[in-house]
């Protein structure tokens, strides 16, 4: 099953399949947010935004608006 990162539940894991390079900041790409990277949702902020992920053992906070442009396979 493939879904966007903004729809992940806490603790859910996947492998990034596709990243919309036009829609996400270059900084995320530099931090390893690339296809075939392992991703886990660690925490959700109190008001639901941002989302706190582990991507290839790096911890990254991603806004929901940005996370909807990243597809991952469960």
mmCIF file as gemmi writes it, N, C-alpha and C atoms, coordinates in Angstrom:
data_model
loop_
_atom_site.group_PDB
_atom_site.id
_atom_site.type_symbol
_atom_site.label_atom_id
_atom_site.label_alt_id
_atom_site.label_comp_id
_atom_site.label_asym_id
_atom_site.label_entity_id
_atom_site.label_seq_id
_atom_site.pdbx_PDB_ins_code
_atom_site.Cartn_x
_atom_site.Cartn_y
_atom_site.Cartn_z
_atom_site.occupancy
_atom_site.B_iso_or_equiv
_atom_site.pdbx_formal_charge
_atom_site.auth_seq_id
_atom_site.auth_asym_id
_atom_site.pdbx_PDB_model_num
ATOM 1 N N . UNK Axp A 1 ? 0.843 -1.172 0 1 0 ? 1 A 1
ATOM 2 C CA . UNK Axp A 1 ? 0 0 0 1 0 ? 1 A 1
ATOM 3 C C . UNK Axp A 1 ? 0.897 1.248 0 1 0 ? 1 A 1
ATOM 4 N N . UNK Axp A 2 ? 0.523 2.246 -0.777 1 0 ? 2 A 1
ATOM 5 C CA . UNK Axp A 2 ? 1.269 3.505 -0.875 1 0 ? 2 A 1
ATOM 6 C C . UNK Axp A 2 ? 0.397 4.626 -0.322 1 0 ? 2 A 1
ATOM 7 N N . UNK Axp A 3 ? 1.005 5.471 0.522 1 0 ? 3 A 1
ATOM 8 C CA . UNK Axp A 3 ? 0.277 6.612 1.072 1 0 ? 3 A 1
ATOM 9 C C . UNK Axp A 3 ? 1.235 7.77 1.289 1 0 ? 3 A 1
ATOM 10 N N . UNK Axp A 4 ? 0.686 8.957 1.456 1 0 ? 4 A 1
ATOM 11 C CA . UNK Axp A 4 ? 1.523 10.128 1.687 1 0 ? 4 A 1
ATOM 12 C C . UNK Axp A 4 ? 1.891 10.203 3.17 1 0 ? 4 A 1
ATOM 13 N N . UNK Axp A 5 ? 2.999 10.867 3.472 1 0 ? 5 A 1
ATOM 14 C CA . UNK Axp A 5 ? 3.483 10.932 4.857 1 0 ? 5 A 1
ATOM 15 C C . UNK Axp A 5 ? 2.516 11.644 5.793 1 0 ? 5 A 1
ATOM 16 N N . UNK Axp A 6 ? 1.705 12.563 5.27 1 0 ? 6 A 1
ATOM 17 C CA . UNK Axp A 6 ? 0.761 13.274 6.138 1 0 ? 6 A 1
ATOM 18 C C . UNK Axp A 6 ? -0.36 12.383 6.649 1 0 ? 6 A 1
ATOM 19 N N . UNK Axp A 7 ? -0.52 11.184 6.08 1 0 ? 7 A 1
ATOM 20 C CA . UNK Axp A 7 ? -1.577 10.264 6.518 1 0 ? 7 A 1
ATOM 21 C C . UNK Axp A 7 ? -1.044 9.141 7.404 1 0 ? 7 A 1
ATOM 22 N N . UNK Axp A 8 ? 0.244 9.164 7.723 1 0 ? 8 A 1
ATOM 23 C CA . UNK Axp A 8 ? 0.835 8.142 8.587 1 0 ? 8 A 1
ATOM 24 C C . UNK Axp A 8 ? 0.27 8.25 10.004 1 0 ? 8 A 1
ATOM 25 N N . UNK Axp A 9 ? 0.148 7.108 10.676 1 0 ? 9 A 1
ATOM 26 C CA . UNK Axp A 9 ? -0.216 7.065 12.094 1 0 ? 9 A 1
ATOM 27 C C . UNK Axp A 9 ? 1.075 6.968 12.906 1 0 ? 9 A 1
ATOM 28 N N . UNK Axp A 10 ? 1.022 7.387 14.146 1 0 ? 10 A 1
ATOM 29 C CA . UNK Axp A 10 ? 2.203 7.354 15.009 1 0 ? 10 A 1
ATOM 30 C C . UNK Axp A 10 ? 2.759 5.931 15.072 1 0 ? 10 A 1
ATOM 31 N N . UNK Axp A 11 ? 4.056 5.795 14.818 1 0 ? 11 A 1
ATOM 32 C CA . UNK Axp A 11 ? 4.716 4.494 14.835 1 0 ? 11 A 1
ATOM 33 C C . UNK Axp A 11 ? 4.73 3.774 13.497 1 0 ? 11 A 1
ATOM 34 N N . UNK Axp A 12 ? 3.998 4.29 12.527 1 0 ? 12 A 1
ATOM 35 C CA . UNK Axp A 12 ? 3.918 3.654 11.209 1 0 ? 12 A 1
ATOM 36 C C . UNK Axp A 12 ? 5.241 3.814 10.456 1 0 ? 12 A 1
ATOM 37 N N . UNK Axp A 13 ? 5.641 2.74 9.76 1 0 ? 13 A 1
ATOM 38 C CA . UNK Axp A 13 ? 6.909 2.731 9.03 1 0 ? 13 A 1
ATOM 39 C C . UNK Axp A 13 ? 6.665 2.502 7.55 1 0 ? 13 A 1
ATOM 40 N N . UNK Axp A 14 ? 7.589 2.986 6.733 1 0 ? 14 A 1
ATOM 41 C CA . UNK Axp A 14 ? 7.494 2.781 5.298 1 0 ? 14 A 1
ATOM 42 C C . UNK Axp A 14 ? 8.809 3.084 4.612 1 0 ? 14 A 1
ATOM 43 N N . UNK Axp A 15 ? 8.796 2.943 3.302 1 0 ? 15 A 1
ATOM 44 C CA . UNK Axp A 15 ? 9.94 3.258 2.452 1 0 ? 15 A 1
ATOM 45 C C . UNK Axp A 15 ? 9.488 4.341 1.48 1 0 ? 15 A 1
ATOM 46 N N . UNK Axp A 16 ? 10.22 5.444 1.421 1 0 ? 16 A 1
ATOM 47 C CA . UNK Axp A 16 ? 9.847 6.536 0.517 1 0 ? 16 A 1
ATOM 48 C C . UNK Axp A 16 ? 9.953 6.048 -0.923 1 0 ? 16 A 1
ATOM 49 N N . UNK Axp A 17 ? 8.88 6.26 -1.678 1 0 ? 17 A 1
ATOM 50 C CA . UNK Axp A 17 ? 8.826 5.842 -3.079 1 0 ? 17 A 1
ATOM 51 C C . UNK Axp A 17 ? 9.022 7.008 -4.03 1 0 ? 17 A 1
ATOM 52 N N . UNK Axp A 18 ? 8.411 8.148 -3.708 1 0 ? 18 A 1
ATOM 53 C CA . UNK Axp A 18 ? 8.467 9.29 -4.62 1 0 ? 18 A 1
ATOM 54 C C . UNK Axp A 18 ? 8.428 10.584 -3.825 1 0 ? 18 A 1
ATOM 55 N N . UNK Axp A 19 ? 9.185 11.554 -4.295 1 0 ? 19 A 1
ATOM 56 C CA . UNK Axp A 19 ? 9.255 12.865 -3.665 1 0 ? 19 A 1
ATOM 57 C C . UNK Axp A 19 ? 9.024 13.906 -4.756 1 0 ? 19 A 1
ATOM 58 N N . UNK Axp A 20 ? 8.08 14.803 -4.516 1 0 ? 20 A 1
ATOM 59 C CA . UNK Axp A 20 ? 7.822 15.882 -5.466 1 0 ? 20 A 1
ATOM 60 C C . UNK Axp A 20 ? 8.885 16.96 -5.253 1 0 ? 20 A 1
ATOM 61 N N . UNK Axp A 21 ? 9.929 16.937 -6.065 1 0 ? 21 A 1
ATOM 62 C CA . UNK Axp A 21 ? 11.061 17.84 -5.888 1 0 ? 21 A 1
ATOM 63 C C . UNK Axp A 21 ? 10.681 19.315 -5.978 1 0 ? 21 A 1
ATOM 64 N N . UNK Axp A 22 ? 9.606 19.614 -6.691 1 0 ? 22 A 1
ATOM 65 C CA . UNK Axp A 22 ? 9.163 21.003 -6.827 1 0 ? 22 A 1
ATOM 66 C C . UNK Axp A 22 ? 8.432 21.505 -5.585 1 0 ? 22 A 1
ATOM 67 N N . UNK Axp A 23 ? 7.931 20.587 -4.761 1 0 ? 23 A 1
ATOM 68 C CA . UNK Axp A 23 ? 7.072 20.961 -3.644 1 0 ? 23 A 1
ATOM 69 C C . UNK Axp A 23 ? 7.729 20.888 -2.27 1 0 ? 23 A 1
ATOM 70 N N . UNK Axp A 24 ? 8.892 20.238 -2.147 1 0 ? 24 A 1
ATOM 71 C CA . UNK Axp A 24 ? 9.518 20.133 -0.832 1 0 ? 24 A 1
ATOM 72 C C . UNK Axp A 24 ? 10.819 20.931 -0.795 1 0 ? 24 A 1
ATOM 73 N N . UNK Axp A 25 ? 11.189 21.422 0.378 1 0 ? 25 A 1
ATOM 74 C CA . UNK Axp A 25 ? 12.415 22.217 0.492 1 0 ? 25 A 1
ATOM 75 C C . UNK Axp A 25 ? 13.672 21.39 0.21 1 0 ? 25 A 1
ATOM 76 N N . UNK Axp A 26 ? 14.659 22.02 -0.376 1 0 ? 26 A 1
ATOM 77 C CA . UNK Axp A 26 ? 15.931 21.371 -0.68 1 0 ? 26 A 1
ATOM 78 C C . UNK Axp A 26 ? 16.574 20.801 0.584 1 0 ? 26 A 1
ATOM 79 N N . UNK Axp A 27 ? 16.356 21.45 1.709 1 0 ? 27 A 1
ATOM 80 C CA . UNK Axp A 27 ? 16.939 20.999 2.98 1 0 ? 27 A 1
ATOM 81 C C . UNK Axp A 27 ? 16.495 19.574 3.324 1 0 ? 27 A 1
ATOM 82 N N . UNK Axp A 28 ? 15.242 19.225 3.04 1 0 ? 28 A 1
ATOM 83 C CA . UNK Axp A 28 ? 14.766 17.863 3.311 1 0 ? 28 A 1
ATOM 84 C C . UNK Axp A 28 ? 15.483 16.841 2.437 1 0 ? 28 A 1
ATOM 85 N N . UNK Axp A 29 ? 15.725 17.2 1.199 1 0 ? 29 A 1
ATOM 86 C CA . UNK Axp A 29 ? 16.44 16.302 0.289 1 0 ? 29 A 1
ATOM 87 C C . UNK Axp A 29 ? 17.867 16.107 0.791 1 0 ? 29 A 1
ATOM 88 N N . UNK Axp A 30 ? 18.499 17.188 1.219 1 0 ? 30 A 1
ATOM 89 C CA . UNK Axp A 30 ? 19.857 17.107 1.75 1 0 ? 30 A 1
ATOM 90 C C . UNK Axp A 30 ? 19.927 16.253 3.013 1 0 ? 30 A 1
ATOM 91 N N . UNK Axp A 31 ? 18.833 16.207 3.772 1 0 ? 31 A 1
ATOM 92 C CA . UNK Axp A 31 ? 18.809 15.425 5.013 1 0 ? 31 A 1
ATOM 93 C C . UNK Axp A 31 ? 18.431 13.966 4.768 1 0 ? 31 A 1
ATOM 94 N N . UNK Axp A 32 ? 18.257 13.577 3.512 1 0 ? 32 A 1
ATOM 95 C CA . UNK Axp A 32 ? 18.011 12.173 3.2 1 0 ? 32 A 1
ATOM 96 C C . UNK Axp A 32 ? 16.595 11.806 2.848 1 0 ? 32 A 1
ATOM 97 N N . UNK Axp A 33 ? 15.731 12.77 2.646 1 0 ? 33 A 1
ATOM 98 C CA . UNK Axp A 33 ? 14.34 12.492 2.271 1 0 ? 33 A 1
ATOM 99 C C . UNK Axp A 33 ? 14.294 12.186 0.774 1 0 ? 33 A 1
ATOM 100 N N . UNK Axp A 34 ? 14.743 10.985 0.43 1 0 ? 34 A 1
ATOM 101 C CA . UNK Axp A 34 ? 14.876 10.544 -0.957 1 0 ? 34 A 1
ATOM 102 C C . UNK Axp A 34 ? 14.232 9.183 -1.143 1 0 ? 34 A 1
ATOM 103 N N . UNK Axp A 35 ? 13.908 8.797 -2.375 1 0 ? 35 A 1
ATOM 104 C CA . UNK Axp A 35 ? 13.367 7.453 -2.62 1 0 ? 35 A 1
ATOM 105 C C . UNK Axp A 35 ? 14.282 6.374 -2.05 1 0 ? 35 A 1
ATOM 106 N N . UNK Axp A 36 ? 13.664 5.307 -1.559 1 0 ? 36 A 1
ATOM 107 C CA . UNK Axp A 36 ? 14.299 4.139 -0.942 1 0 ? 36 A 1
ATOM 108 C C . UNK Axp A 36 ? 14.817 4.399 0.465 1 0 ? 36 A 1
ATOM 109 N N . UNK Axp A 37 ? 14.473 5.54 1.06 1 0 ? 37 A 1
ATOM 110 C CA . UNK Axp A 37 ? 14.844 5.828 2.445 1 0 ? 37 A 1
ATOM 111 C C . UNK Axp A 37 ? 13.764 5.29 3.372 1 0 ? 37 A 1
ATOM 112 N N . UNK Axp A 38 ? 14.175 4.748 4.506 1 0 ? 38 A 1
ATOM 113 C CA . UNK Axp A 38 ? 13.234 4.242 5.499 1 0 ? 38 A 1
ATOM 114 C C . UNK Axp A 38 ? 12.704 5.405 6.324 1 0 ? 38 A 1
ATOM 115 N N . UNK Axp A 39 ? 11.391 5.436 6.553 1 0 ? 39 A 1
ATOM 116 C CA . UNK Axp A 39 ? 10.757 6.535 7.278 1 0 ? 39 A 1
ATOM 117 C C . UNK Axp A 39 ? 9.804 5.975 8.335 1 0 ? 39 A 1
ATOM 118 N N . UNK Axp A 40 ? 9.824 6.599 9.518 1 0 ? 40 A 1
ATOM 119 C CA . UNK Axp A 40 ? 8.944 6.223 10.626 1 0 ? 40 A 1
ATOM 120 C C . UNK Axp A 40 ? 8.39 7.493 11.248 1 0 ? 40 A 1
ATOM 121 N N . UNK Axp A 41 ? 7.081 7.527 11.486 1 0 ? 41 A 1
ATOM 122 C CA . UNK Axp A 41 ? 6.479 8.674 12.178 1 0 ? 41 A 1
ATOM 123 C C . UNK Axp A 41 ? 6.665 8.477 13.68 1 0 ? 41 A 1
ATOM 124 N N . UNK Axp A 42 ? 7.439 9.356 14.29 1 0 ? 42 A 1
ATOM 125 C CA . UNK Axp A 42 ? 7.747 9.244 15.712 1 0 ? 42 A 1
ATOM 126 C C . UNK Axp A 42 ? 6.756 9.99 16.594 1 0 ? 42 A 1
ATOM 127 N N . UNK Axp A 43 ? 6.369 11.19 16.167 1 0 ? 43 A 1
ATOM 128 C CA . UNK Axp A 43 ? 5.551 12.053 17.014 1 0 ? 43 A 1
ATOM 129 C C . UNK Axp A 43 ? 4.704 12.991 16.167 1 0 ? 43 A 1
ATOM 130 N N . UNK Axp A 44 ? 3.553 13.366 16.714 1 0 ? 44 A 1
ATOM 131 C CA . UNK Axp A 44 ? 2.694 14.355 16.078 1 0 ? 44 A 1
ATOM 132 C C . UNK Axp A 44 ? 2.555 15.522 17.054 1 0 ? 44 A 1
ATOM 133 N N . UNK Axp A 45 ? 2.79 16.735 16.592 1 0 ? 45 A 1
ATOM 134 C CA . UNK Axp A 45 ? 2.693 17.92 17.446 1 0 ? 45 A 1
ATOM 135 C C . UNK Axp A 45 ? 1.274 18.045 18.012 1 0 ? 45 A 1
ATOM 136 N N . UNK Axp A 46 ? 1.114 18.733 19.146 1 0 ? 46 A 1
ATOM 137 C CA . UNK Axp A 46 ? -0.196 18.837 19.803 1 0 ? 46 A 1
ATOM 138 C C . UNK Axp A 46 ? -1.345 19.288 18.901 1 0 ? 46 A 1
ATOM 139 N N . UNK Axp A 47 ? -1.109 20.197 17.985 1 0 ? 47 A 1
ATOM 140 C CA . UNK Axp A 47 ? -2.183 20.638 17.102 1 0 ? 47 A 1
ATOM 141 C C . UNK Axp A 47 ? -2.139 19.947 15.748 1 0 ? 47 A 1
ATOM 142 N N . UNK Axp A 48 ? -1.357 18.85 15.644 1 0 ? 48 A 1
ATOM 143 C CA . UNK Axp A 48 ? -1.316 18.045 14.436 1 0 ? 48 A 1
ATOM 144 C C . UNK Axp A 48 ? -0.3 18.472 13.398 1 0 ? 48 A 1
ATOM 145 N N . UNK Axp A 49 ? 0.448 19.518 13.668 1 0 ? 49 A 1
ATOM 146 C CA . UNK Axp A 49 ? 1.412 20.008 12.687 1 0 ? 49 A 1
ATOM 147 C C . UNK Axp A 49 ? 2.545 20.707 13.421 1 0 ? 49 A 1
ATOM 148 N N . UNK Axp A 50 ? 3.796 20.386 13.215 1 0 ? 50 A 1
ATOM 149 C CA . UNK Axp A 50 ? 4.36 19.476 12.218 1 0 ? 50 A 1
ATOM 150 C C . UNK Axp A 50 ? 4.372 18.026 12.697 1 0 ? 50 A 1
ATOM 151 N N . UNK Axp A 51 ? 4.853 17.16 11.808 1 0 ? 51 A 1
ATOM 152 C CA . UNK Axp A 51 ? 5.02 15.738 12.093 1 0 ? 51 A 1
ATOM 153 C C . UNK Axp A 51 ? 6.512 15.478 12.277 1 0 ? 51 A 1
ATOM 154 N N . UNK Axp A 52 ? 6.849 14.619 13.216 1 0 ? 52 A 1
ATOM 155 C CA . UNK Axp A 52 ? 8.246 14.354 13.547 1 0 ? 52 A 1
ATOM 156 C C . UNK Axp A 52 ? 8.605 12.946 13.079 1 0 ? 52 A 1
ATOM 157 N N . UNK Axp A 53 ? 9.485 12.852 12.083 1 0 ? 53 A 1
ATOM 158 C CA . UNK Axp A 53 ? 9.841 11.58 11.456 1 0 ? 53 A 1
ATOM 159 C C . UNK Axp A 53 ? 11.284 11.201 11.729 1 0 ? 53 A 1
ATOM 160 N N . UNK Axp A 54 ? 11.543 9.912 11.639 1 0 ? 54 A 1
ATOM 161 C CA . UNK Axp A 54 ? 12.906 9.388 11.563 1 0 ? 54 A 1
ATOM 162 C C . UNK Axp A 54 ? 13.079 8.946 10.117 1 0 ? 54 A 1
ATOM 163 N N . UNK Axp A 55 ? 14.044 9.543 9.421 1 0 ? 55 A 1
ATOM 164 C CA . UNK Axp A 55 ? 14.334 9.179 8.039 1 0 ? 55 A 1
ATOM 165 C C . UNK Axp A 55 ? 15.787 8.753 7.977 1 0 ? 55 A 1
ATOM 166 N N . UNK Axp A 56 ? 15.997 7.45 7.76 1 0 ? 56 A 1
ATOM 167 C CA . UNK Axp A 56 ? 17.36 6.893 7.757 1 0 ? 56 A 1
ATOM 168 C C . UNK Axp A 56 ? 18.13 7.315 9.012 1 0 ? 56 A 1
ATOM 169 N N . UNK Axp A 57 ? 17.5 7.176 10.17 1 0 ? 57 A 1
ATOM 170 C CA . UNK Axp A 57 ? 18.085 7.479 11.485 1 0 ? 57 A 1
ATOM 171 C C . UNK Axp A 57 ? 18.327 8.966 11.74 1 0 ? 57 A 1
ATOM 172 N N . UNK Axp A 58 ? 17.866 9.853 10.873 1 0 ? 58 A 1
ATOM 173 C CA . UNK Axp A 58 ? 17.912 11.294 11.126 1 0 ? 58 A 1
ATOM 174 C C . UNK Axp A 58 ? 16.508 11.721 11.557 1 0 ? 58 A 1
ATOM 175 N N . UNK Axp A 59 ? 16.4 12.557 12.565 1 0 ? 59 A 1
ATOM 176 C CA . UNK Axp A 59 ? 15.101 13.022 13.038 1 0 ? 59 A 1
ATOM 177 C C . UNK Axp A 59 ? 14.772 14.35 12.378 1 0 ? 59 A 1
ATOM 178 N N . UNK Axp A 60 ? 13.584 14.39 11.755 1 0 ? 60 A 1
ATOM 179 C CA . UNK Axp A 60 ? 13.198 15.538 10.932 1 0 ? 60 A 1
ATOM 180 C C . UNK Axp A 60 ? 11.749 15.926 11.227 1 0 ? 60 A 1
ATOM 181 N N . UNK Axp A 61 ? 11.504 17.22 11.421 1 0 ? 61 A 1
ATOM 182 C CA . UNK Axp A 61 ? 10.14 17.731 11.559 1 0 ? 61 A 1
ATOM 183 C C . UNK Axp A 61 ? 9.692 18.225 10.187 1 0 ? 61 A 1
ATOM 184 N N . UNK Axp A 62 ? 8.535 17.733 9.738 1 0 ? 62 A 1
ATOM 185 C CA . UNK Axp A 62 ? 8.015 18.088 8.415 1 0 ? 62 A 1
ATOM 186 C C . UNK Axp A 62 ? 6.581 18.595 8.579 1 0 ? 62 A 1
ATOM 187 N N . UNK Axp A 63 ? 6.295 19.732 7.991 1 0 ? 63 A 1
ATOM 188 C CA . UNK Axp A 63 ? 4.929 20.255 8.013 1 0 ? 63 A 1
ATOM 189 C C . UNK Axp A 63 ? 4.003 19.33 7.235 1 0 ? 63 A 1
ATOM 190 N N . UNK Axp A 64 ? 2.747 19.268 7.666 1 0 ? 64 A 1
ATOM 191 C CA . UNK Axp A 64 ? 1.765 18.426 6.977 1 0 ? 64 A 1
ATOM 192 C C . UNK Axp A 64 ? 1.622 18.826 5.514 1 0 ? 64 A 1
ATOM 193 N N . UNK Axp A 65 ? 1.668 20.12 5.253 1 0 ? 65 A 1
ATOM 194 C CA . UNK Axp A 65 ? 1.53 20.622 3.89 1 0 ? 65 A 1
ATOM 195 C C . UNK Axp A 65 ? 2.647 20.089 2.99 1 0 ? 65 A 1
ATOM 196 N N . UNK Axp A 66 ? 3.837 19.916 3.547 1 0 ? 66 A 1
ATOM 197 C CA . UNK Axp A 66 ? 4.969 19.372 2.796 1 0 ? 66 A 1
ATOM 198 C C . UNK Axp A 66 ? 4.887 17.846 2.738 1 0 ? 66 A 1
ATOM 199 N N . UNK Axp A 67 ? 4.481 17.22 3.838 1 0 ? 67 A 1
ATOM 200 C CA . UNK Axp A 67 ? 4.422 15.76 3.924 1 0 ? 67 A 1
ATOM 201 C C . UNK Axp A 67 ? 3.446 15.151 2.909 1 0 ? 67 A 1
ATOM 202 N N . UNK Axp A 68 ? 2.454 15.916 2.496 1 0 ? 68 A 1
ATOM 203 C CA . UNK Axp A 68 ? 1.486 15.374 1.531 1 0 ? 68 A 1
ATOM 204 C C . UNK Axp A 68 ? 2.095 15.199 0.131 1 0 ? 68 A 1
ATOM 205 N N . UNK Axp A 69 ? 3.313 15.718 -0.081 1 0 ? 69 A 1
ATOM 206 C CA . UNK Axp A 69 ? 3.981 15.581 -1.381 1 0 ? 69 A 1
ATOM 207 C C . UNK Axp A 69 ? 5.023 14.471 -1.379 1 0 ? 69 A 1
ATOM 208 N N . UNK Axp A 70 ? 5.05 13.657 -0.32 1 0 ? 70 A 1
ATOM 209 C CA . UNK Axp A 70 ? 6.023 12.572 -0.214 1 0 ? 70 A 1
ATOM 210 C C . UNK Axp A 70 ? 5.264 11.253 -0.093 1 0 ? 70 A 1
ATOM 211 N N . UNK Axp A 71 ? 5.462 10.358 -1.054 1 0 ? 71 A 1
ATOM 212 C CA . UNK Axp A 71 ? 4.788 9.058 -1.071 1 0 ? 71 A 1
ATOM 213 C C . UNK Axp A 71 ? 5.687 7.994 -0.466 1 0 ? 71 A 1
ATOM 214 N N . UNK Axp A 72 ? 5.098 7.111 0.336 1 0 ? 72 A 1
ATOM 215 C CA . UNK Axp A 72 ? 5.849 6.015 0.933 1 0 ? 72 A 1
ATOM 216 C C . UNK Axp A 72 ? 5.055 4.713 0.821 1 0 ? 72 A 1
ATOM 217 N N . UNK Axp A 73 ? 5.788 3.629 0.641 1 0 ? 73 A 1
ATOM 218 C CA . UNK Axp A 73 ? 5.187 2.293 0.569 1 0 ? 73 A 1
ATOM 219 C C . UNK Axp A 73 ? 5.291 1.656 1.947 1 0 ? 73 A 1
ATOM 220 N N . UNK Axp A 74 ? 4.186 1.111 2.435 1 0 ? 74 A 1
ATOM 221 C CA . UNK Axp A 74 ? 4.177 0.487 3.746 1 0 ? 74 A 1
ATOM 222 C C . UNK Axp A 74 ? 4.677 -0.941 3.678 1 0 ? 74 A 1
